[in-house]
Structure formats: C-alpha cells, structure tokens
C-alpha cells in the first residue's frame, strides 16, 4: 500500500473489512476451480478409491484444513465379494 497519510491507510484497511456470504463463496470457488489434468487426476475420489482398495484413508490431523479423507470401493470389489 502506498499511502502518505494515516487516514489513507485507515481507509484502505477499512475497505478490507467485509465478508463474502458462504453461498457466494461456494459459487466463486466452483466457477474458478481449474480443470484437473494429469497427473492430478490420481487424487480424485474415484481413482483414490481404486488405489486404496476401498479403505478409508486420512493423511492429515482432523484440525488440518481442508480435511483429506478418501472413501471408496476398490476396483472390481463389492460387498457381495467379501
């Protein structure tokens, strides 16, 4: 910030004092999310389910944001097969 007077700094900082409503934030996140390209497709739930064989895997503590939790059925494995 390039300011020469205290009131300019206060005005600039006051302009940041707002919250985006949760619904709007969700819409913004959805439309601005980039397409997933190789090799990042390996981290999507469907493929992770096949890789992990249907086991639930979490690699971060529960206090970590965003939570990483993978749930899925293994490739070609159903509850009837077990």
Secondary structure as UniProt FT lines:
FT   HELIX           6..14
FT   TURN            15..16
FT   HELIX           22..32
FT   TURN            38..39
FT   HELIX           40..43
FT   HELIX           45..51
FT   TURN            52..54
FT   STRAND          57..58
FT   TURN            62..63
FT   STRAND          69..70
FT   TURN            75..76
FT   TURN            79..81
//
